[in-house]
Amino acid sequence: MSLRERILNDIKESMKNKDKETLAVVRMVKGAIQLEEISKKRELTDDEVVGVISKQIKQRKDANNEFEKGNRQDLIDKNNSEISILNRYMPEQLDSSEVEEIVDQKISELKIESSKQMGILMKELTPILKGKADMGMVSSIVKQKLSEE
């Protein structure tokens, strides 16, 4: 079953179970996927669907930062709840040690020697890690590794 089909099934299930919160979040994801499909004029692959979902998660995390400034704990809690629902559709996330291992491997493989080559390294890492790790964390690990060199 594709990720898209799973999302559509979850809409039906949450309607049956009268789970309004899950229904709202999953419908929103379905809408974002449909917008992306319209712009690409084709059905999305599972990897592209993961990209759409990770974009939704990032938007909520960014909003949480703003809500913290405004001292709106109610909105932060709501967003965190939505993030946990969205995470059900994401592949298992790699932890920082696994990401560091992959970064080290790519640095030696590409013979990266300075921080000026960070773009080359990130270009290679993005397809491997996108959706499996927070790209902000990947970027900070890469910066740290290249500053050590």
Secondary structure, DSSP 8 states (H G I E B T S, - for coil): --HHHHHHHHHHHHHHTT-HHHHHHHHHHHHHHHHHHHHHTS---HHHHHHHHHHHHHHHHHHHHHHHHTT-HHHHHHHHHHHHHHHTTS-----HHHHHHHHHHHHHHHT--SGGGHHHHHHHHHHHHBTTB-HHHHHHHHHHHHHH-
